[in-house]
Amino acid sequence: MLFTTTAYNSQGQALASETQTDNWEAVEICLGMSEEFGYAETTDLWGRHAGDYGDRPAALGQRVY
């Protein structure tokens, strides 16, 4: 399965994205990106939420799970 982690700044602008196949690697990348950029979110191949870290920017709206 593919996981895509996207990092955002406090204005909700995507600054970095990385795709990986391992769920645990995706978790670690998400944590690292959130520490660097403020917020990071991981989704699976179908766009379903797989995890996030940091403070979600208001510009992204509320996450629907």
N, CA, C and O atoms as a Tripos MOL2 file, in Angstrom:
@<TRIPOS>MOLECULE
protein
  260   259    65     0     0
PROTEIN
NO_CHARGES

@<TRIPOS>ATOM
      1 N           0.8370   -1.1740    0.0000 N.3       1 MET1
      2 CA          0.0000    0.0000    0.0000 C.3       1 MET1
      3 C           0.8860    1.2430    0.0000 C.2       1 MET1
      4 O           1.9590    1.2540    0.6030 O.2       1 MET1
      5 N           0.4390    2.2580   -0.6630 N.am      2 LEU2
      6 CA          1.1700    3.5250   -0.7070 C.3       2 LEU2
      7 C           0.5940    4.5160    0.2950 C.2       2 LEU2
      8 O          -0.6200    4.6120    0.4750 O.2       2 LEU2
      9 N           1.4880    5.2430    0.9360 N.am      3 PHE3
     10 CA          1.1090    6.3040    1.8550 C.3       3 PHE3
     11 C           1.7990    7.5780    1.4050 C.2       3 PHE3
     12 O           2.9810    7.5640    1.0630 O.2       3 PHE3
     13 N           1.0590    8.6790    1.4050 N.am      4 THR4
     14 CA          1.6270    9.9690    1.0330 C.3       4 THR4
     15 C           1.5580   10.8980    2.2300 C.2       4 THR4
     16 O           0.4920   11.1010    2.8120 O.2       4 THR4
     17 N           2.6910   11.4530    2.5890 N.am      5 THR5
     18 CA          2.7690   12.4040    3.6950 C.3       5 THR5
     19 C           3.0190   13.7840    3.1120 C.2       5 THR5
     20 O           3.9280   13.9790    2.3050 O.2       5 THR5
     21 N           2.1960   14.7390    3.5340 N.am      6 THR6
     22 CA          2.3100   16.1110    3.0490 C.3       6 THR6
     23 C           2.5070   17.0320    4.2430 C.2       6 THR6
     24 O           1.7960   16.9220    5.2420 O.2       6 THR6
     25 N           3.4700   17.9380    4.1410 N.am      7 ALA7
     26 CA          3.7490   18.9050    5.2010 C.3       7 ALA7
     27 C           3.1780   20.2670    4.8110 C.2       7 ALA7
     28 O           3.2320   20.6700    3.6490 O.2       7 ALA7
     29 N           2.6330   20.9640    5.8030 N.am      8 TYR8
     30 CA          2.0160   22.2720    5.5880 C.3       8 TYR8
     31 C           2.5980   23.2930    6.5490 C.2       8 TYR8
     32 O           3.0300   22.9530    7.6500 O.2       8 TYR8
     33 N           2.6040   24.5560    6.1160 N.am      9 ASN9
     34 CA          2.9870   25.6270    7.0320 C.3       9 ASN9
     35 C           1.7300   26.1100    7.7620 C.2       9 ASN9
     36 O           0.6480   25.5570    7.5670 O.2       9 ASN9
     37 N           1.8710   27.1280    8.5910 N.am     10 SER10
     38 CA          0.7380   27.5950    9.4050 C.3      10 SER10
     39 C          -0.3690   28.2490    8.5800 C.2      10 SER10
     40 O          -1.4760   28.4340    9.0850 O.2      10 SER10
     41 N          -0.0940   28.6040    7.3110 N.am     11 GLN11
     42 CA         -1.1230   29.1660    6.4280 C.3      11 GLN11
     43 C          -1.8240   28.0860    5.6070 C.2      11 GLN11
     44 O          -2.7190   28.3950    4.8200 O.2      11 GLN11
     45 N          -1.4320   26.8340    5.7800 N.am     12 GLY12
     46 CA         -2.0690   25.7350    5.0570 C.3      12 GLY12
     47 C          -1.4870   25.4750    3.6820 C.2      12 GLY12
     48 O          -2.0920   24.7610    2.8830 O.2      12 GLY12
     49 N          -0.3330   26.0360    3.3930 N.am     13 GLN13
     50 CA          0.3210   25.8070    2.1020 C.3      13 GLN13
     51 C           1.1630   24.5390    2.1810 C.2      13 GLN13
     52 O           1.9510   24.3630    3.1110 O.2      13 GLN13
     53 N           0.9910   23.6590    1.2000 N.am     14 ALA14
     54 CA          1.7890   22.4320    1.1530 C.3      14 ALA14
     55 C           3.2250   22.7930    0.7890 C.2      14 ALA14
     56 O           3.4670   23.4750   -0.2060 O.2      14 ALA14
     57 N           4.1660   22.3370    1.5940 N.am     15 LEU15
     58 CA          5.5680   22.6690    1.3830 C.3      15 LEU15
     59 C           6.4150   21.4720    0.9770 C.2      15 LEU15
     60 O           7.4590   21.6380    0.3470 O.2      15 LEU15
     61 N           5.9810   20.2800    1.3270 N.am     16 ALA16
     62 CA          6.7520   19.0770    0.9940 C.3      16 ALA16
     63 C           5.8060   17.8910    0.9590 C.2      16 ALA16
     64 O           4.7730   17.8800    1.6300 O.2      16 ALA16
     65 N           6.1750   16.8920    0.1660 N.am     17 SER17
     66 CA          5.3730   15.6800    0.0600 C.3      17 SER17
     67 C           6.3070   14.5060   -0.2040 C.2      17 SER17
     68 O           7.2940   14.6220   -0.9310 O.2      17 SER17
     69 N           5.9710   13.3850    0.4000 N.am     18 GLU18
     70 CA          6.7910   12.1900    0.2140 C.3      18 GLU18
     71 C           5.8750   10.9640    0.2330 C.2      18 GLU18
     72 O           4.9360   10.8860    1.0250 O.2      18 GLU18
     73 N           6.1640   10.0210   -0.6450 N.am     19 THR19
     74 CA          5.3680    8.7960   -0.7390 C.3      19 THR19
     75 C           6.2280    7.6110   -0.3020 C.2      19 THR19
     76 O           7.4030    7.5140   -0.6570 O.2      19 THR19
     77 N           5.6240    6.7200    0.4700 N.am     20 GLN20
     78 CA          6.3260    5.5380    0.9360 C.3      20 GLN20
     79 C           5.3650    4.3520    0.9740 C.2      20 GLN20
     80 O           4.1470    4.5280    0.9180 O.2      20 GLN20
     81 N           5.9130    3.1610    1.0690 N.am     21 THR21
     82 CA          5.0890    1.9490    1.0540 C.3      21 THR21
     83 C           4.9420    1.3160    2.4360 C.2      21 THR21
     84 O           4.0910    0.4480    2.6310 O.2      21 THR21
     85 N           5.7500    1.7360    3.3830 N.am     22 ASP22
     86 CA          5.7220    1.1540    4.7190 C.3      22 ASP22
     87 C           4.9700    2.0670    5.6790 C.2      22 ASP22
     88 O           5.2820    3.2540    5.7800 O.2      22 ASP22
     89 N           3.9840    1.5220    6.3830 N.am     23 ASN23
     90 CA          3.1540    2.3190    7.2890 C.3      23 ASN23
     91 C           3.9890    2.9460    8.4070 C.2      23 ASN23
     92 O           3.8170    4.1250    8.7140 O.2      23 ASN23
     93 N           4.8910    2.1740    9.0180 N.am     24 TRP24
     94 CA          5.6830    2.7210   10.1120 C.3      24 TRP24
     95 C           6.6210    3.8200    9.6200 C.2      24 TRP24
     96 O           6.8150    4.8210   10.3100 O.2      24 TRP24
     97 N           7.1970    3.6470    8.4500 N.am     25 GLU25
     98 CA          8.0500    4.6790    7.8700 C.3      25 GLU25
     99 C           7.2290    5.9550    7.6350 C.2      25 GLU25
    100 O           7.7160    7.0630    7.8550 O.2      25 GLU25
    101 N           5.9910    5.7860    7.1890 N.am     26 ALA26
    102 CA          5.1130    6.9410    6.9660 C.3      26 ALA26
    103 C           4.8730    7.6960    8.2680 C.2      26 ALA26
    104 O           4.8540    8.9270    8.2730 O.2      26 ALA26
    105 N           4.6910    6.9730    9.3720 N.am     27 VAL27
    106 CA          4.4810    7.5990   10.6830 C.3      27 VAL27
    107 C           5.7150    8.4110   11.0760 C.2      27 VAL27
    108 O           5.5950    9.5530   11.5200 O.2      27 VAL27
    109 N           6.8830    7.8280   10.9150 N.am     28 GLU28
    110 CA          8.1130    8.5240   11.2900 C.3      28 GLU28
    111 C           8.3720    9.7430   10.4060 C.2      28 GLU28
    112 O           8.8200   10.7800   10.8970 O.2      28 GLU28
    113 N           8.0970    9.6280    9.1190 N.am     29 ILE29
    114 CA          8.2650   10.7630    8.2040 C.3      29 ILE29
    115 C           7.2740   11.8700    8.5600 C.2      29 ILE29
    116 O           7.6190   13.0520    8.5410 O.2      29 ILE29
    117 N           6.0530   11.4840    8.8810 N.am     30 CYS30
    118 CA          5.0220   12.4580    9.2570 C.3      30 CYS30
    119 C           5.4550   13.2350   10.5040 C.2      30 CYS30
    120 O           5.3220   14.4580   10.5500 O.2      30 CYS30
    121 N           5.9650   12.5370   11.4990 N.am     31 LEU31
    122 CA          6.4320   13.2060   12.7120 C.3      31 LEU31
    123 C           7.5770   14.1690   12.3910 C.2      31 LEU31
    124 O           7.5760   15.3080   12.8590 O.2      31 LEU31
    125 N           8.5350   13.7290   11.6130 N.am     32 GLY32
    126 CA          9.6640   14.5790   11.2510 C.3      32 GLY32
    127 C           9.2440   15.8220   10.4860 C.2      32 GLY32
    128 O           9.7350   16.9200   10.7480 O.2      32 GLY32
    129 N           8.3290   15.6420    9.5360 N.am     33 MET33
    130 CA          7.8530   16.7900    8.7530 C.3      33 MET33
    131 C           7.0770   17.7720    9.6350 C.2      33 MET33
    132 O           7.1830   18.9850    9.4500 O.2      33 MET33
    133 N           6.3020   17.2580   10.5870 N.am     34 SER34
    134 CA          5.5350   18.1520   11.4600 C.3      34 SER34
    135 C           6.4710   18.9790   12.3270 C.2      34 SER34
    136 O           6.2010   20.1480   12.6040 O.2      34 SER34
    137 N           7.5740   18.3710   12.7560 N.am     35 GLU35
    138 CA          8.5470   19.1190   13.5560 C.3      35 GLU35
    139 C           9.2350   20.1970   12.7220 C.2      35 GLU35
    140 O           9.5710   21.2660   13.2320 O.2      35 GLU35
    141 N           9.4410   19.9150   11.4510 N.am     36 GLU36
    142 CA         10.1220   20.8740   10.5760 C.3      36 GLU36
    143 C           9.1950   21.9750   10.0580 C.2      36 GLU36
    144 O           9.5940   23.1370    9.9860 O.2      36 GLU36
    145 N           7.9540   21.6100    9.6960 N.am     37 PHE37
    146 CA          7.0580   22.5630    9.0300 C.3      37 PHE37
    147 C           5.8560   23.0130    9.8670 C.2      37 PHE37
    148 O           5.2310   24.0200    9.5330 O.2      37 PHE37
    149 N           5.5210   22.3040   10.9300 N.am     38 GLY38
    150 CA          4.4020   22.6990   11.7850 C.3      38 GLY38
    151 C           3.2420   21.7240   11.7650 C.2      38 GLY38
    152 O           2.6240   21.4910   12.8040 O.2      38 GLY38
    153 N           2.9240   21.1440   10.6070 N.am     39 TYR39
    154 CA          1.8340   20.1740   10.5070 C.3      39 TYR39
    155 C           2.1130   19.2370    9.3450 C.2      39 TYR39
    156 O           2.5720   19.6630    8.2850 O.2      39 TYR39
    157 N           1.8330   17.9620    9.5520 N.am     40 ALA40
    158 CA          1.9830   16.9830    8.4810 C.3      40 ALA40
    159 C           0.8570   15.9670    8.5960 C.2      40 ALA40
    160 O           0.3950   15.6430    9.6900 O.2      40 ALA40
    161 N           0.4330   15.4770    7.4520 N.am     41 GLU41
    162 CA         -0.6900   14.5410    7.3920 C.3      41 GLU41
    163 C          -0.3440   13.4200    6.4180 C.2      41 GLU41
    164 O           0.2460   13.6580    5.3640 O.2      41 GLU41
    165 N          -0.7170   12.2020    6.7820 N.am     42 THR42
    166 CA         -0.4910   11.0520    5.9170 C.3      42 THR42
    167 C          -1.8250   10.4880    5.4660 C.2      42 THR42
    168 O          -2.7370   10.3010    6.2710 O.2      42 THR42
    169 N          -1.9320   10.2190    4.1760 N.am     43 THR43
    170 CA         -3.1280    9.5960    3.6110 C.3      43 THR43
    171 C          -2.7150    8.3500    2.8370 C.2      43 THR43
    172 O          -1.5670    8.2150    2.4140 O.2      43 THR43
    173 N          -3.6720    7.4440    2.6610 N.am     44 ASP44
    174 CA         -3.3640    6.2450    1.8790 C.3      44 ASP44
    175 C          -3.6400    6.5100    0.4020 C.2      44 ASP44
    176 O          -3.9630    7.6320    0.0140 O.2      44 ASP44
    177 N          -3.5110    5.4890   -0.3990 N.am     45 LEU45
    178 CA         -3.6560    5.6090   -1.8520 C.3      45 LEU45
    179 C          -5.0100    6.1740   -2.2670 C.2      45 LEU45
    180 O          -5.1180    6.8100   -3.3160 O.2      45 LEU45
    181 N          -6.0520    5.9480   -1.4480 N.am     46 TRP46
    182 CA         -7.4110    6.4010   -1.7660 C.3      46 TRP46
    183 C          -7.7740    7.6970   -1.0630 C.2      46 TRP46
    184 O          -8.9350    8.1070   -1.0650 O.2      46 TRP46
    185 N          -6.7750    8.3470   -0.4580 N.am     47 GLY47
    186 CA         -7.0170    9.6240    0.1980 C.3      47 GLY47
    187 C          -7.5840    9.5250    1.5900 C.2      47 GLY47
    188 O          -7.9770   10.5390    2.1680 O.2      47 GLY47
    189 N          -7.6360    8.3170    2.1520 N.am     48 ARG48
    190 CA         -8.1490    8.1440    3.5090 C.3      48 ARG48
    191 C          -7.0740    8.5250    4.5220 C.2      48 ARG48
    192 O          -5.8930    8.2300    4.3410 O.2      48 ARG48
    193 N          -7.5020    9.1760    5.5720 N.am     49 HIS49
    194 CA         -6.6030    9.6230    6.6360 C.3      49 HIS49
    195 C          -5.8820    8.4350    7.2660 C.2      49 HIS49
    196 O          -6.5120    7.4490    7.6480 O.2      49 HIS49
    197 N          -4.5530    8.5370    7.3720 N.am     50 ALA50
    198 CA         -3.7670    7.4770    8.0010 C.3      50 ALA50
    199 C          -2.9970    8.0090    9.2090 C.2      50 ALA50
    200 O          -2.3920    7.2250    9.9410 O.2      50 ALA50
    201 N          -3.0060    9.3140    9.4300 N.am     51 GLY51
    202 CA         -2.3420    9.8920   10.5880 C.3      51 GLY51
    203 C          -1.9160   11.3230   10.3440 C.2      51 GLY51
    204 O          -1.8130   11.7690    9.2010 O.2      51 GLY51
    205 N          -1.6670   12.0430   11.4400 N.am     52 ASP52
    206 CA         -1.1790   13.4110   11.3400 C.3      52 ASP52
    207 C          -0.4890   13.7960   12.6360 C.2      52 ASP52
    208 O          -0.7000   13.1740   13.6770 O.2      52 ASP52
    209 N           0.3360   14.8250   12.5610 N.am     53 TYR53
    210 CA          1.0290   15.3840   13.7180 C.3      53 TYR53
    211 C           1.0420   16.8950   13.5680 C.2      53 TYR53
    212 O           1.0430   17.4240   12.4560 O.2      53 TYR53
    213 N           1.0500   17.5800   14.7020 N.am     54 GLY54
    214 CA          1.1490   19.0320   14.7040 C.3      54 GLY54
    215 C          -0.2080   19.6940   14.8080 C.2      54 GLY54
    216 O          -1.2270   19.0350   15.0180 O.2      54 GLY54
    217 N          -0.2040   20.9930   14.6600 N.am     55 ASP55
    218 CA         -1.4230   21.7960   14.7420 C.3      55 ASP55
    219 C          -1.9610   22.0350   13.3400 C.2      55 ASP55
    220 O          -1.3260   22.7100   12.5300 O.2      55 ASP55
    221 N          -3.1390   21.4770   13.0550 N.am     56 ARG56
    222 CA         -3.7410   21.6090   11.7350 C.3      56 ARG56
    223 C          -4.0910   23.0700   11.4480 C.2      56 ARG56
    224 O          -4.8190   23.6850   12.2270 O.2      56 ARG56
    225 N          -3.5900   23.6360   10.3520 N.am     57 PRO57
    226 CA         -3.9090   25.0270   10.0090 C.3      57 PRO57
    227 C          -5.4080   25.2050    9.7350 C.2      57 PRO57
    228 O          -6.0420   24.3500    9.1170 O.2      57 PRO57
    229 N          -5.9500   26.3060   10.1960 N.am     58 ALA58
    230 CA         -7.3740   26.5940    9.9900 C.3      58 ALA58
    231 C          -7.7120   26.6410    8.5030 C.2      58 ALA58
    232 O          -8.8270   26.2950    8.1150 O.2      58 ALA58
    233 N          -6.7710   27.0620    7.6720 N.am     59 ALA59
    234 CA         -7.0050   27.1660    6.2290 C.3      59 ALA59
    235 C          -7.3300   25.8130    5.5930 C.2      59 ALA59
    236 O          -7.9440   25.7620    4.5270 O.2      59 ALA59
    237 N          -6.9260   24.7260    6.2350 N.am     60 LEU60
    238 CA         -7.2230   23.3910    5.6780 C.3      60 LEU60
    239 C          -8.6110   22.9100    6.0640 C.2      60 LEU60
    240 O          -9.0930   21.9130    5.5260 O.2      60 LEU60
    241 N          -9.2610   23.6080    6.9910 N.am     61 GLY61
    242 CA        -10.5860   23.1950    7.4370 C.3      61 GLY61
    243 C         -10.4950   21.9970    8.3680 C.2      61 GLY61
    244 O          -9.4170   21.4610    8.6250 O.2      61 GLY61
    245 N         -11.6400   21.5990    8.8580 N.am     62 GLN62
    246 CA        -11.6870   20.4680    9.7720 C.3      62 GLN62
    247 C         -11.5480   19.1560    8.9960 C.2      62 GLN62
    248 O         -12.1480   18.9940    7.9340 O.2      62 GLN62
    249 N         -10.7740   18.2430    9.5180 N.am     63 ARG63
    250 CA        -10.5540   16.9410    8.8740 C.3      63 ARG63
    251 C         -11.7760   16.0550    9.0780 C.2      63 ARG63
    252 O         -12.2440   15.8800   10.2030 O.2      63 ARG63
    253 N         -12.2870   15.5030    7.9920 N.am     64 VAL64
    254 CA        -13.4130   14.5620    8.0670 C.3      64 VAL64
    255 C         -12.8240   13.1620    8.0360 C.2      64 VAL64
    256 O         -12.1360   12.7980    7.0820 O.2      64 VAL64
    257 N         -13.0860   12.3830    9.0640 N.am     65 TYR65
    258 CA        -12.5150   11.0310    9.1670 C.3      65 TYR65
    259 C         -13.4670    9.9980    8.6350 C.2      65 TYR65
    260 O         -13.1540    8.8080    8.6430 O.2      65 TYR65
@<TRIPOS>BOND
     1     1     2 1
     2     2     3 1
     3     3     4 2
     4     3     5 am
     5     5     6 1
     6     6     7 1
     7     7     8 2
     8     7     9 am
     9     9    10 1
    10    10    11 1
    11    11    12 2
    12    11    13 am
    13    13    14 1
    14    14    15 1
    15    15    16 2
    16    15    17 am
    17    17    18 1
    18    18    19 1
    19    19    20 2
    20    19    21 am
    21    21    22 1
    22    22    23 1
    23    23    24 2
    24    23    25 am
    25    25    26 1
    26    26    27 1
    27    27    28 2
    28    27    29 am
    29    29    30 1
    30    30    31 1
    31    31    32 2
    32    31    33 am
    33    33    34 1
    34    34    35 1
    35    35    36 2
    36    35    37 am
    37    37    38 1
    38    38    39 1
    39    39    40 2
    40    39    41 am
    41    41    42 1
    42    42    43 1
    43    43    44 2
    44    43    45 am
    45    45    46 1
    46    46    47 1
    47    47    48 2
    48    47    49 am
    49    49    50 1
    50    50    51 1
    51    51    52 2
    52    51    53 am
    53    53    54 1
    54    54    55 1
    55    55    56 2
    56    55    57 am
    57    57    58 1
    58    58    59 1
    59    59    60 2
    60    59    61 am
    61    61    62 1
    62    62    63 1
    63    63    64 2
    64    63    65 am
    65    65    66 1
    66    66    67 1
    67    67    68 2
    68    67    69 am
    69    69    70 1
    70    70    71 1
    71    71    72 2
    72    71    73 am
    73    73    74 1
    74    74    75 1
    75    75    76 2
    76    75    77 am
    77    77    78 1
    78    78    79 1
    79    79    80 2
    80    79    81 am
    81    81    82 1
    82    82    83 1
    83    83    84 2
    84    83    85 am
    85    85    86 1
    86    86    87 1
    87    87    88 2
    88    87    89 am
    89    89    90 1
    90    90    91 1
    91    91    92 2
    92    91    93 am
    93    93    94 1
    94    94    95 1
    95    95    96 2
    96    95    97 am
    97    97    98 1
    98    98    99 1
    99    99   100 2
   100    99   101 am
   101   101   102 1
   102   102   103 1
   103   103   104 2
   104   103   105 am
   105   105   106 1
   106   106   107 1
   107   107   108 2
   108   107   109 am
   109   109   110 1
   110   110   111 1
   111   111   112 2
   112   111   113 am
   113   113   114 1
   114   114   115 1
   115   115   116 2
   116   115   117 am
   117   117   118 1
   118   118   119 1
   119   119   120 2
   120   119   121 am
   121   121   122 1
   122   122   123 1
   123   123   124 2
   124   123   125 am
   125   125   126 1
   126   126   127 1
   127   127   128 2
   128   127   129 am
   129   129   130 1
   130   130   131 1
   131   131   132 2
   132   131   133 am
   133   133   134 1
   134   134   135 1
   135   135   136 2
   136   135   137 am
   137   137   138 1
   138   138   139 1
   139   139   140 2
   140   139   141 am
   141   141   142 1
   142   142   143 1
   143   143   144 2
   144   143   145 am
   145   145   146 1
   146   146   147 1
   147   147   148 2
   148   147   149 am
   149   149   150 1
   150   150   151 1
   151   151   152 2
   152   151   153 am
   153   153   154 1
   154   154   155 1
   155   155   156 2
   156   155   157 am
   157   157   158 1
   158   158   159 1
   159   159   160 2
   160   159   161 am
   161   161   162 1
   162   162   163 1
   163   163   164 2
   164   163   165 am
   165   165   166 1
   166   166   167 1
   167   167   168 2
   168   167   169 am
   169   169   170 1
   170   170   171 1
   171   171   172 2
   172   171   173 am
   173   173   174 1
   174   174   175 1
   175   175   176 2
   176   175   177 am
   177   177   178 1
   178   178   179 1
   179   179   180 2
   180   179   181 am
   181   181   182 1
   182   182   183 1
   183   183   184 2
   184   183   185 am
   185   185   186 1
   186   186   187 1
   187   187   188 2
   188   187   189 am
   189   189   190 1
   190   190   191 1
   191   191   192 2
   192   191   193 am
   193   193   194 1
   194   194   195 1
   195   195   196 2
   196   195   197 am
   197   197   198 1
   198   198   199 1
   199   199   200 2
   200   199   201 am
   201   201   202 1
   202   202   203 1
   203   203   204 2
   204   203   205 am
   205   205   206 1
   206   206   207 1
   207   207   208 2
   208   207   209 am
   209   209   210 1
   210   210   211 1
   211   211   212 2
   212   211   213 am
   213   213   214 1
   214   214   215 1
   215   215   216 2
   216   215   217 am
   217   217   218 1
   218   218   219 1
   219   219   220 2
   220   219   221 am
   221   221   222 1
   222   222   223 1
   223   223   224 2
   224   223   225 am
   225   225   226 1
   226   226   227 1
   227   227   228 2
   228   227   229 am
   229   229   230 1
   230   230   231 1
   231   231   232 2
   232   231   233 am
   233   233   234 1
   234   234   235 1
   235   235   236 2
   236   235   237 am
   237   237   238 1
   238   238   239 1
   239   239   240 2
   240   239   241 am
   241   241   242 1
   242   242   243 1
   243   243   244 2
   244   243   245 am
   245   245   246 1
   246   246   247 1
   247   247   248 2
   248   247   249 am
   249   249   250 1
   250   250   251 1
   251   251   252 2
   252   251   253 am
   253   253   254 1
   254   254   255 1
   255   255   256 2
   256   255   257 am
   257   257   258 1
   258   258   259 1
   259   259   260 2
@<TRIPOS>SUBSTRUCTURE
     1 MET1         2 RESIDUE 1 A MET
     2 LEU2         6 RESIDUE 1 A LEU
     3 PHE3        10 RESIDUE 1 A PHE
     4 THR4        14 RESIDUE 1 A THR
     5 THR5        18 RESIDUE 1 A THR
     6 THR6        22 RESIDUE 1 A THR
     7 ALA7        26 RESIDUE 1 A ALA
     8 TYR8        30 RESIDUE 1 A TYR
     9 ASN9        34 RESIDUE 1 A ASN
    10 SER10       38 RESIDUE 1 A SER
    11 GLN11       42 RESIDUE 1 A GLN
    12 GLY12       46 RESIDUE 1 A GLY
    13 GLN13       50 RESIDUE 1 A GLN
    14 ALA14       54 RESIDUE 1 A ALA
    15 LEU15       58 RESIDUE 1 A LEU
    16 ALA16       62 RESIDUE 1 A ALA
    17 SER17       66 RESIDUE 1 A SER
    18 GLU18       70 RESIDUE 1 A GLU
    19 THR19       74 RESIDUE 1 A THR
    20 GLN20       78 RESIDUE 1 A GLN
    21 THR21       82 RESIDUE 1 A THR
    22 ASP22       86 RESIDUE 1 A ASP
    23 ASN23       90 RESIDUE 1 A ASN
    24 TRP24       94 RESIDUE 1 A TRP
    25 GLU25       98 RESIDUE 1 A GLU
    26 ALA26      102 RESIDUE 1 A ALA
    27 VAL27      106 RESIDUE 1 A VAL
    28 GLU28      110 RESIDUE 1 A GLU
    29 ILE29      114 RESIDUE 1 A ILE
    30 CYS30      118 RESIDUE 1 A CYS
    31 LEU31      122 RESIDUE 1 A LEU
    32 GLY32      126 RESIDUE 1 A GLY
    33 MET33      130 RESIDUE 1 A MET
    34 SER34      134 RESIDUE 1 A SER
    35 GLU35      138 RESIDUE 1 A GLU
    36 GLU36      142 RESIDUE 1 A GLU
    37 PHE37      146 RESIDUE 1 A PHE
    38 GLY38      150 RESIDUE 1 A GLY
    39 TYR39      154 RESIDUE 1 A TYR
    40 ALA40      158 RESIDUE 1 A ALA
    41 GLU41      162 RESIDUE 1 A GLU
    42 THR42      166 RESIDUE 1 A THR
    43 THR43      170 RESIDUE 1 A THR
    44 ASP44      174 RESIDUE 1 A ASP
    45 LEU45      178 RESIDUE 1 A LEU
    46 TRP46      182 RESIDUE 1 A TRP
    47 GLY47      186 RESIDUE 1 A GLY
    48 ARG48      190 RESIDUE 1 A ARG
    49 HIS49      194 RESIDUE 1 A HIS
    50 ALA50      198 RESIDUE 1 A ALA
    51 GLY51      202 RESIDUE 1 A GLY
    52 ASP52      206 RESIDUE 1 A ASP
    53 TYR53      210 RESIDUE 1 A TYR
    54 GLY54      214 RESIDUE 1 A GLY
    55 ASP55      218 RESIDUE 1 A ASP
    56 ARG56      222 RESIDUE 1 A ARG
    57 PRO57      226 RESIDUE 1 A PRO
    58 ALA58      230 RESIDUE 1 A ALA
    59 ALA59      234 RESIDUE 1 A ALA
    60 LEU60      238 RESIDUE 1 A LEU
    61 GLY61      242 RESIDUE 1 A GLY
    62 GLN62      246 RESIDUE 1 A GLN
    63 ARG63      250 RESIDUE 1 A ARG
    64 VAL64      254 RESIDUE 1 A VAL
    65 TYR65      258 RESIDUE 1 A TYR
